[in-house]
Amino acid sequence: MNIPSSKHPRVVIVGGGFAGISFVKKLFNKPVQLVLLDKRNYHTFQPLLYQVSTSGLEPDSIAYPLRKILNKSNNSFFRLAEVHQILPENRTVETNIGSLVYDYLIIATGSKTNFFGNKNVEKNAVWMKSVPQALNLRSLILENFEQATITEDEDRRKALLNFVIAGAGPTGVELSGALAELKNHIVTKDYKDLNPDEIHVHLLEGEQRVLPPMSEKSSANAQRFLENLGVKVHTSTFVEDYQNNIVTTNTGKKFKTETFIWSAGVTGAPVRGLKAHAFVEKTNRYQVNQFNQVHGHEHIFAIGDIAIMQNEDYPNGHPMVAQPAIQQGEHLAKNLLLLLNNKSMKPFSYFDKGTMATIGRNKAVVDLGKIRFGGFSAWFVWMFVHLWFL
């Protein structure tokens, strides 16, 4: 890999997401050698992927070069690499470009789409966990509009203009709202030979309400905003199958569509090599203690979506969203410096800064502690927060 030797401990970070970047930035120009490995050479601002997929933003608005982040430091290196295996007994990571020895290993590989074992959905649906996937979805949406303008087959036109989204978490809610805005404001201008009334957006959710992690008030507001935009919301509805352009559900409802978008959940993206007791098999997340150390591995840490830190307040681990990842990354950086100075590490404590989701162009819902509100004021807060982080 052509990484020079150093008198300082080598800290290898796998993953340039929110957790990995937050960790690295806190250790710039500190007495460690940082080596960041990622299979892409840019950081993706994932909360706005839906904007790219619906043509609201260009990819370079949410993708930032990792090397540009690291060039602010004289103790860091980046390598475009995919980690294949960890060899903890040798303190080595094996990648597609070679092996690298570490003193400390930070696993921040994040999450991947969870299909819950449904092979047909995995094979036939589309999803968006990366910029290329969001661009693929954008191309599919626009291509379907084009095909709908020329087809003389009425059944096919209906399938082309029928958009079905599984999963009404923040991603599903935001994506369905953006598709409804696309129908209401863009199609009428750019596709004058299409009838907007033929375009339908269906949002399917297995729970009894949309945005299950949020408050009931915000959930009700979100559903009302979606329905006002024209989105058809189907709660208590599980997807059983998707093949031959037919979505089959537990309620008996079937949806014929050529655009079935899966946003129904995520699971951890672990690296091979650590023993089974190191992670929770059900979620594919590494089991960590209060210092983010992986169970059974003193020199290996996990942060962000890939880590599951179970305690009384979070028996199932912290939510797999940006804030826990950012806070764990920053906290671990401070703890590592304490460790290197032979001082005791401090346990991680998550500060919940609230949850929010946007619906369309000027509506959102926000939960801030016991405060719940929605509408334009919530959208303004959502916009401010996202612009700040961008």
C-alpha positions in Angstrom: 0.0 0.0 0.0 3.1 2.2 0.2 2.3 3.5 3.7 5.5 4.8 5.3 6.6 3.6 8.7 6.1 5.9 11.6 7.2 6.3 15.2 3.6 6.9 16.1 0.9 4.2 16.5 -0.8 3.3 13.3 -4.6 3.7 13.4 -6.4 2.1 10.5 -10.0 3.3 9.8 -12.3 1.2 7.5 -15.0 3.4 6.1 -15.3 7.1 5.2 -18.9 7.6 6.4 -20.1 9.9 9.1 -18.5 7.8 11.9 -15.1 7.3 10.2 -14.8 11.0 9.1 -15.8 12.3 12.5 -13.2 10.1 14.2 -10.4 11.1 11.7 -11.0 14.8 11.9 -10.5 14.8 15.7 -7.1 13.2 15.3 -5.6 15.5 12.7 -2.0 16.3 13.5 -2.1 14.3 16.7 0.7 11.8 17.6 -0.8 8.9 15.5 -0.6 7.8 12.0 -4.1 7.6 10.4 -4.8 5.4 7.4 -8.3 5.7 6.0 -9.5 2.8 3.7 -12.7 3.1 1.7 -14.0 1.5 -1.5 -15.0 4.9 -2.8 -12.8 8.1 -2.7 -15.6 10.4 -1.5 -17.9 10.8 1.5 -21.6 10.6 0.8 -24.1 12.8 2.6 -26.7 9.9 2.7 -29.7 11.9 4.1 -30.0 13.7 0.8 -29.6 10.7 -1.6 -33.3 10.8 -2.3 -32.8 14.3 -3.7 -30.3 13.0 -6.2 -32.6 10.1 -7.2 -35.5 12.5 -7.9 -33.4 15.1 -9.8 -33.5 17.7 -7.0 -29.7 17.7 -6.5 -26.7 16.8 -8.5 -24.3 14.1 -7.1 -21.5 16.5 -6.4 -23.8 18.4 -4.0 -23.7 15.5 -1.6 -20.4 13.8 -2.4 -17.1 15.2 -1.0 -13.6 13.9 -1.8 -12.0 12.1 1.1 -8.6 13.2 0.1 -9.7 16.8 0.3 -10.8 16.2 3.9 -7.5 14.5 4.8 -5.2 17.1 3.2 -5.8 19.3 6.3 -3.6 16.9 8.2 0.0 15.9 7.9 -0.4 12.5 9.7 -3.1 10.9 7.5 -3.2 8.8 4.4 -6.1 7.6 2.2 -6.2 4.4 0.1 -8.9 3.4 -2.3 -9.4 -0.2 -1.2 -12.0 -2.7 -0.3 -11.2 -4.6 2.9 -11.7 -8.4 2.5 -10.7 -9.7 5.9 -9.4 -8.9 9.3 -6.6 -11.0 10.9 -6.8 -10.0 14.5 -4.1 -12.4 15.7 -1.6 -10.6 13.3 -3.2 -7.2 13.7 -3.5 -7.1 9.9 -6.2 -6.1 7.4 -6.3 -7.8 4.0 -7.6 -5.7 1.1 -7.8 -5.9 -2.7 -4.6 -3.8 -2.9 -2.6 -5.6 -0.3 -2.3 -6.1 3.5 -1.7 -3.5 6.2 -0.6 -4.0 9.8 -2.3 -1.8 12.4 -1.8 -0.9 16.0 -5.5 0.0 16.4 -8.3 -0.8 14.0 -11.5 1.3 13.7 -14.4 -0.4 11.9 -16.8 2.1 10.5 -18.2 0.2 7.6 -21.8 1.4 8.2 -24.8 -0.5 7.0 -26.3 -2.1 3.8 -29.8 -2.6 2.6 -31.7 -5.4 4.5 -34.0 -7.5 2.4 -35.0 -9.8 5.2 -34.2 -12.9 3.2 -36.6 -12.0 0.3 -34.5 -13.0 -2.7 -37.0 -11.8 -5.3 -37.1 -8.4 -3.8 -33.3 -8.3 -3.7 -33.1 -9.3 -7.3 -35.8 -7.2 -8.8 -36.3 -4.1 -6.7 -34.2 -0.9 -6.7 -32.7 0.9 -3.7 -30.4 3.7 -2.8 -27.5 3.4 -0.3 -24.9 5.1 -2.6 -24.6 7.8 -5.2 -24.4 5.3 -8.1 -27.6 3.6 -6.9 -29.4 7.0 -6.5 -28.3 7.8 -10.1 -29.6 4.5 -11.3 -33.0 5.2 -9.7 -33.0 8.7 -11.2 -32.4 7.2 -14.7 -35.1 4.6 -14.2 -37.7 7.2 -13.2 -36.9 9.4 -16.1 -36.7 6.5 -18.6 -40.1 5.3 -17.4 -41.6 8.7 -18.1 -40.1 8.6 -21.6 -41.4 5.1 -22.2 -44.9 6.1 -20.9 -45.1 8.9 -23.5 -44.6 6.5 -26.5 -46.2 3.2 -25.4 -49.6 2.4 -26.8 -50.2 -0.4 -24.3 -52.4 1.0 -21.6 -51.5 -1.6 -19.0 -47.8 -1.0 -19.5 -48.3 2.8 -19.2 -50.0 2.2 -15.9 -47.1 0.1 -14.7 -44.6 2.6 -15.9 -46.3 5.4 -14.0 -47.0 3.5 -10.8 -44.3 4.0 -8.2 -44.3 1.8 -5.2 -42.1 2.3 -2.2 -41.7 -0.2 0.6 -40.8 1.2 4.0 -42.1 4.5 5.5 -39.1 5.4 7.6 -37.5 8.8 6.9 -36.1 7.6 3.5 -39.4 6.2 2.3 -41.4 9.2 3.5 -38.9 11.8 2.0 -38.6 9.9 -1.3 -42.4 9.4 -1.8 -42.9 13.1 -1.0 -40.3 14.1 -3.6 -41.9 11.8 -6.2 -45.2 13.4 -5.5 -43.6 16.9 -6.0 -42.1 15.6 -9.2 -45.5 14.6 -10.4 -47.2 17.8 -9.3 -44.7 20.4 -10.5 -42.2 18.9 -13.0 -44.2 16.4 -15.1 -46.8 19.1 -16.0 -44.0 21.3 -17.5 -41.5 18.8 -19.0 -43.9 16.0 -20.1 -46.8 17.8 -21.5 -48.0 14.7 -23.3 -48.4 12.8 -20.0 -51.4 13.0 -17.9 -50.3 13.6 -14.3 -53.4 12.0 -13.0 -52.1 8.7 -14.3 -49.1 8.9 -12.1 -49.5 7.2 -8.7 -47.2 7.0 -5.7 -47.8 4.2 -3.2 -46.0 4.1 0.2 -46.2 0.7 2.0 -45.4 0.3 5.7 -45.5 -2.8 7.8 -46.2 -0.9 11.0 -49.5 0.8 11.9 -48.2 4.3 11.1 -45.5 6.0 9.0 -42.3 7.1 10.7 -42.6 4.5 13.5 -39.4 5.8 15.3 -41.0 9.3 15.7 -43.8 10.5 17.9 -47.4 9.7 17.0 -48.1 13.4 16.4 -45.2 13.7 13.9 -46.3 10.4 12.3 -49.9 11.7 11.9 -48.7 15.0 10.5 -46.4 13.3 8.0 -49.1 11.0 6.7 -51.5 14.0 6.3 -48.8 16.0 4.4 -48.1 13.0 2.2 -51.8 12.4 1.4 -52.3 16.1 0.6 -49.5 15.7 -2.0 -51.4 12.7 -3.5 -49.3 9.9 -2.0 -51.4 6.8 -1.2 -50.3 5.4 2.2 -50.8 1.8 3.0 -50.0 0.9 6.7 -49.9 -2.6 8.2 -48.8 -3.8 4.8 -45.9 -6.1 4.3 -44.3 -7.0 1.0 -44.3 -10.7 0.4 -42.9 -10.9 -3.2 -42.0 -8.9 -6.2 -41.6 -10.5 -9.6 -42.9 -10.0 -13.1 -43.5 -6.4 -12.1 -46.1 -7.4 -9.5 -45.7 -6.4 -5.8 -47.6 -8.9 -3.6 -48.5 -8.0 0.0 -49.9 -9.7 3.1 -53.2 -7.8 2.7 -53.9 -9.3 -0.7 -53.3 -6.1 -2.5 -51.2 -6.3 -5.6 -49.4 -3.4 -7.3 -48.3 -3.6 -10.9 -45.2 -1.4 -11.3 -41.9 -1.2 -13.1 -40.5 1.0 -10.3 -40.5 -0.8 -7.0 -38.2 1.0 -4.5 -37.1 -0.9 -1.4 -36.4 1.3 1.7 -37.7 -1.0 4.4 -34.6 -1.4 6.5 -30.8 -1.8 6.9 -28.4 -4.2 8.4 -24.8 -4.0 9.4 -22.0 -4.5 6.9 -19.3 -6.4 8.8 -15.9 -7.5 7.6 -14.9 -11.1 7.6 -12.4 -12.3 10.2 -13.7 -11.7 13.7 -15.3 -14.6 15.6 -19.0 -15.0 15.8 -19.2 -13.9 19.4 -17.9 -10.4 18.3 -21.2 -9.5 16.6 -25.0 -9.8 17.0 -26.0 -12.1 14.1 -29.5 -10.9 13.9 -28.4 -7.3 13.0 -24.9 -8.1 11.6 -23.5 -5.4 14.0 -20.4 -5.7 16.1 -21.1 -6.0 19.8 -19.1 -3.2 21.6 -18.7 -2.1 25.1 -19.2 1.4 26.5 -15.9 2.4 25.0 -16.7 1.1 21.5 -14.3 -1.8 21.8 -15.4 -4.9 19.9 -16.2 -7.8 22.2 -13.1 -9.9 22.7 -10.7 -7.6 20.8 -8.8 -5.0 22.8 -7.3 -3.2 19.9 -10.3 -3.2 17.6 -13.2 -0.7 17.8 -16.4 -0.3 16.0 -18.4 2.9 15.6 -21.6 4.1 13.8 -24.2 1.8 12.2 -21.9 -1.3 12.4 -21.6 -1.0 16.2 -24.3 -2.2 18.6 -23.8 -0.8 22.1 -26.6 -2.2 24.3 -27.5 -0.6 27.6 -30.6 0.2 29.7 -31.6 3.2 27.6 -30.9 1.5 24.2 -31.4 -2.3 24.7 -31.3 -2.8 20.9 -28.4 -0.4 20.4 -28.4 3.2 19.2 -30.5 4.2 16.1 -28.7 3.6 12.8 -28.6 7.2 11.8 -26.0 10.0 11.4 -26.0 11.5 14.9 -24.9 8.4 16.9 -22.2 7.7 14.3 -20.9 11.3 14.5 -20.9 11.3 18.3 -19.3 7.9 18.6 -16.6 8.9 16.1 -15.7 12.1 18.0 -15.8 10.4 21.4 -13.6 7.5 20.4 -11.0 9.8 19.0 -10.8 11.5 22.5 -10.7 8.1 24.2 -7.9 6.8 21.9 -5.8 9.8 23.0 -6.5 9.0 26.6 -5.5 5.4 26.0 -2.3 6.4 24.3 -1.5 8.5 27.4 -2.1 5.6 29.7 -5.3 7.2 31.0 -8.7 5.7 31.6 -11.2 5.9 28.7 -14.6 7.5 29.3 -17.8 5.7 28.5 -19.9 6.9 25.6 -23.2 8.6 26.3 -25.5 9.5 23.4 -27.1 12.9 23.3 -30.3 12.6 21.2 -30.6 15.9 19.2 -33.9 14.9 17.8 -35.4 13.4 14.7 -36.8 15.0 11.6 -38.1 14.2 8.1 -39.1 16.4 5.2 -42.2 15.9 3.1 -42.1 17.7 -0.2 -40.8 21.2 -0.8 -41.9 23.1 2.3 -43.2 20.6 4.9 -41.4 18.6 7.5 -41.9 17.0 10.9 -39.5 17.4 13.8 -39.2 15.7 17.2 -36.9 17.6 19.6 -37.2 16.0 23.0 -40.8 16.6 24.2 -41.3 19.3 21.5 -43.1 18.0 18.3 -44.0 20.3 15.4 -44.6 20.1 11.7 -45.2 22.2 8.6 -43.2 25.1 7.2 -41.4 25.9 10.4 -40.3 22.3 10.8 -39.1 22.4 7.1 -37.1 25.5 7.8 -35.4 23.8 10.8 -34.7 20.7 8.6 -33.2 22.9 5.8 -31.0 24.8 8.2 -29.6 21.6 9.8 -28.9 19.9 6.5 -27.3 22.9 5.0 -25.1 23.3 8.1 -23.9 19.7 7.9 -23.3 20.0 4.1 
